[in-house]
Every structure is written in C-alpha cells, then in structure tokens.
Amino acid sequence: MAVARGTVEKILASEFSNLSDDDSDGELQAACLVARVLAADVNVIEIQQQVERLASECTSPEAPWRYLHRLGFQGGSGSALAGSRLDTVLARRSGLPISLGVLLIHLARTQGQESWGINFPGHFLVKVAETFVDPYEMTVISEADCLARLAPDARRDAFARAPARLIALRMLNNLKYQFAATATWERSLDMLDYQLALVPGDANLLFERADFWLRLGAVDAARIAFEVCLNAAGDRPELLALAQEQLKAIADQRNTLH
C-alpha cells in the first residue's frame, strides 16, 4: 500500500532532524536523504552499494580526485534537481559540486585519508588531508586561488568545515531556490520544512517560509508564519522590522477589502 505524501514528509523531516555529524558516513547519508526528497522510490541501498563499489575498485595509490576524474566524474550544466540526486549523479557521472564532493569525501576516507567538506561561499569544496579540491573539476585548487574568488569582506570563515547537517542544509538550499525560480512555491516550502528540521527556529528560514506562503497566495498561513518569525527574531532588529512591516501590509490589505 502506498504511503501518504504527508507521512513520507514527516518521516524524512524526522530523519533530517536525527542526522548525525559524528557518523563517518554522515555526508553520504545526508545526500541519500536529499535524493529521497526528490524521489521517494530512490533505492538508497543501491546507491550505497555503487559508492562502495567505486571505493573498492580504487586500489592504486592514485589520488581519489584523480581517480574520479579519470572515471569521468565532473560538474555538469544540468538542473539542480538532477545534480542533487546521488543516484542520477552516479549514473551520469555528473552533478553539482556538493554531490560530487560527498562522493570524494567518502572515497578518500575509505583510502584512510582524513577528508571533509568545506562550506566555501558559492562553491562547495573538499579538503583531503592538506589538499583543497574543487569537486566540480576534480582538480586541486590553492587556498590563494579560492580566496581570489571572494571579496575581502566575504573571506571570514570561508574555509569552515561542513559537517553532514550543514551539507544537507546546503543541498536543500539549492533545491529550494531551484523550485522558487519556477514559482513552485509548494515544493520550496517543503524544502524549508526539511531545513527547519535541521535548524529548528532559525529566524531567517522562518521569514523565508512566511514570504513563500505569501507568494503562494496563502495570506492566513503567511500571517501566522510571520508571527512565528517575530517570536524567533528578538535579537535580530532588522529581521524583526521586516516581519512587522509584512504583517502591517497584510493587515492594511485586509482593511481595504469589503
């Protein structure tokens, strides 16, 4: 018997909430969860087996990013939806930097090398031992070249480590804005709900959620969501003012309707 959509969403939200940053396979689990967000029938066991097969076939001392590059893994020009599904990435050997990065992290660890994601602004990176790797090209990149991509005021925490929960959050962000670009607000809201399962009470996400409800035309839901945002934005005066402004606009609009 088919599982109701609402039930599936609750299960996924619970799994996002329970995602562990301490699990050595946490990044892979995060990417598999995101794949399930896009297609409930994704075979996670098959994904894991394919990833393990990739790792088992890398028996030479070749650097893991060179191995993946030799196999044809690289960034593609497809949509964020296809590029975020790990099963599709494995089949096409093409995807977004973050999904390719998850494969690289896992492969490096199976070779006994310390590896983790880098939450670099605008372009996910991977660090393998002391080497920075651009997973889009599967090539080494220097710290200086990375910083050259950023304005000076954007360089703080540019090389912050990206644990599993942050990887999931960033992958969901890609999907959220892809859906928003096509005004598919219901799906954008779904992505926000999963993000809020990862970081409950985040004021920015709560404001965005209210804004998406408003764009969908669900004024009552938007009003309630802006009120929730008000409660969460107590130490954020700029966000507090924006939420109050939106609530006033909703009230003013209602007062003009007869």
C-alpha positions in Angstrom: 0.0 0.0 0.0 1.3 3.4 -1.0 2.4 5.7 1.9 0.6 9.1 2.0 2.7 12.0 0.9 2.3 13.8 4.3 3.5 10.7 6.1 6.6 10.5 3.8 7.4 14.1 4.5 7.1 13.6 8.3 9.4 10.6 8.1 12.0 12.5 6.1 11.8 15.5 8.4 12.4 13.2 11.3 15.4 11.7 9.6 16.9 15.1 8.8 16.4 16.0 12.5 18.3 12.9 13.6 21.1 13.2 11.1 24.4 12.9 12.9 27.6 15.0 12.3 29.6 12.4 14.2 28.9 9.5 11.8 31.8 8.8 9.4 29.2 8.2 6.7 27.1 11.2 7.7 27.7 13.1 4.5 26.7 10.2 2.4 23.5 9.7 4.5 22.7 13.4 4.1 23.0 13.1 0.3 20.8 10.0 0.2 18.2 11.8 2.3 18.1 14.7 -0.2 17.8 12.2 -3.1 14.7 10.7 -1.3 13.3 14.2 -1.0 13.3 14.4 -4.8 12.1 10.8 -5.4 10.6 8.7 -2.7 11.4 5.5 -4.6 15.1 6.1 -4.7 17.0 2.9 -3.8 19.4 4.0 -1.1 20.9 0.6 -0.6 21.8 0.5 -4.3 23.3 4.0 -4.1 25.4 2.8 -1.1 26.5 -0.3 -3.0 27.6 1.7 -6.0 29.6 4.1 -3.9 31.2 1.2 -2.1 32.0 -0.5 -5.5 33.7 2.7 -6.6 35.8 2.7 -3.4 36.7 -1.0 -3.7 37.9 -0.5 -7.3 40.3 2.3 -6.3 43.2 0.1 -5.3 46.1 2.1 -6.6 47.9 5.0 -4.8 46.2 7.3 -7.2 44.7 10.4 -5.5 40.9 9.9 -5.1 40.0 13.1 -7.0 42.2 11.9 -9.9 40.5 8.5 -9.8 37.1 10.1 -10.0 38.2 12.4 -12.8 39.6 9.5 -14.8 36.2 7.8 -14.5 34.5 10.9 -15.9 33.1 12.4 -12.7 32.8 16.2 -13.1 30.4 19.1 -12.8 27.5 19.4 -15.3 25.3 22.1 -16.7 22.0 20.2 -15.8 19.5 21.4 -13.3 20.0 21.5 -9.5 17.4 18.7 -9.3 19.3 16.1 -11.3 22.6 17.3 -9.9 21.4 16.8 -6.4 20.2 13.2 -6.8 23.1 10.9 -5.9 21.6 8.0 -8.0 21.5 10.3 -11.1 25.0 11.6 -10.4 26.3 8.1 -10.2 24.6 7.1 -13.4 25.6 10.3 -15.4 28.9 10.8 -13.6 27.9 14.5 -13.5 26.4 16.7 -10.8 26.7 19.7 -8.5 29.9 20.3 -6.7 28.4 19.3 -3.4 27.0 16.0 -4.5 30.3 15.2 -6.3 32.1 16.4 -3.1 30.2 13.8 -1.0 31.5 11.0 -3.2 35.0 12.4 -3.0 34.9 12.7 0.8 33.6 9.1 1.2 36.2 7.7 -1.3 39.1 9.5 0.4 38.1 8.1 3.8 37.9 4.6 2.5 41.5 5.1 1.5 42.4 6.0 5.0 42.7 9.7 4.4 41.1 12.4 6.5 38.6 14.3 4.4 35.7 16.7 4.9 33.6 19.3 3.1 34.4 23.0 3.1 31.5 25.4 3.3 33.0 27.8 0.8 30.7 30.6 -0.3 29.1 29.9 -3.6 31.1 26.8 -4.4 31.4 23.7 -2.3 35.0 22.5 -1.8 36.6 19.4 -0.3 39.7 19.0 1.8 41.7 15.8 1.6 44.4 15.7 4.2 46.1 19.1 3.5 44.9 19.5 -0.1 42.0 21.6 -1.3 40.0 20.0 -4.1 37.4 21.6 -6.4 34.9 18.7 -6.9 33.4 20.3 -9.9 36.6 19.9 -11.9 38.1 17.2 -9.6 41.3 19.2 -9.5 43.5 20.6 -6.8 43.0 24.3 -6.0 45.1 26.5 -3.8 43.9 28.5 -0.8 45.0 31.7 -2.5 43.0 30.9 -5.7 40.0 30.2 -3.5 40.3 33.5 -1.7 40.7 35.3 -5.0 37.1 34.4 -5.9 35.8 36.3 -2.8 35.5 40.0 -1.8 37.6 40.7 1.3 34.5 41.0 3.5 33.4 37.6 2.5 36.5 35.7 3.5 35.8 35.2 7.1 35.0 31.6 7.8 35.3 30.9 4.1 37.1 27.6 4.9 34.7 26.4 7.6 34.2 22.7 7.9 30.9 21.5 6.5 29.6 18.5 8.6 26.7 16.3 7.5 23.9 18.5 8.7 25.3 21.6 7.0 25.8 19.6 3.8 22.1 18.6 3.9 21.1 22.2 4.6 23.1 23.5 1.7 21.8 20.8 -0.7 18.2 21.7 0.3 19.0 25.3 -0.3 19.9 24.5 -3.9 16.7 22.7 -4.4 14.6 25.4 -2.6 15.8 28.1 -4.9 15.5 25.9 -8.0 11.8 25.4 -7.2 11.4 29.1 -6.3 12.9 30.0 -9.7 9.9 28.3 -11.4 7.4 29.6 -8.8 6.8 26.1 -7.5 6.2 27.5 -4.0 4.7 24.3 -2.5 7.9 22.4 -3.1 10.1 25.4 -2.0 8.1 25.2 1.3 8.7 21.5 1.5 12.5 22.2 1.3 12.2 24.9 4.0 10.4 22.4 6.3 13.2 20.0 6.0 15.7 22.8 6.6 13.9 23.8 9.7 14.0 20.1 10.9 17.8 20.6 10.7 17.9 24.0 12.4 14.7 24.5 14.3 13.7 28.1 15.0 16.1 29.7 12.5 14.8 33.2 12.1 16.0 33.6 8.5 14.3 30.4 7.4 11.1 31.3 9.3 11.0 34.6 7.5 11.6 33.0 4.1 8.9 30.4 4.9 6.4 33.2 5.6 7.4 35.0 2.4 6.9 31.9 0.3 3.4 31.4 1.8 2.6 35.0 0.8 3.9 34.4 -2.8 1.7 31.3 -2.9 -1.3 33.5 -2.1 -1.9 31.8 1.3 -2.3 35.0 3.3 -3.5 33.4 6.5 -0.7 30.9 6.5 1.8 33.8 5.8 0.4 35.9 8.6 0.8 33.1 11.1 4.3 32.3 9.8 5.4 36.0 10.1 4.1 36.0 13.7 6.2 32.9 14.4 9.2 34.7 12.8 8.6 37.7 15.1 9.0 35.4 18.2 12.2 34.0 16.8 13.8 37.3 15.7 14.0 39.0 19.0 17.8 39.6 18.7 17.6 40.5 15.0 16.2 44.0 14.8 16.4 44.2 11.0 14.5 40.9 10.6 12.0 41.9 13.3 11.3 45.2 11.4 10.8 43.3 8.1 8.4 40.8 9.7 6.4 43.7 11.3 6.3 45.5 8.0 4.9 42.4 6.3 2.3 41.9 9.0 1.2 45.5 8.7 0.9 45.2 4.9 -1.3 42.1 5.3 -3.5 43.9 7.9 -3.8 47.0 5.7 -4.7 44.9 2.7 -7.5 43.2 4.7 -8.8 46.5 5.9 -9.3 47.7 2.3 -11.3 44.7 1.3 -15.1 44.9 1.8 
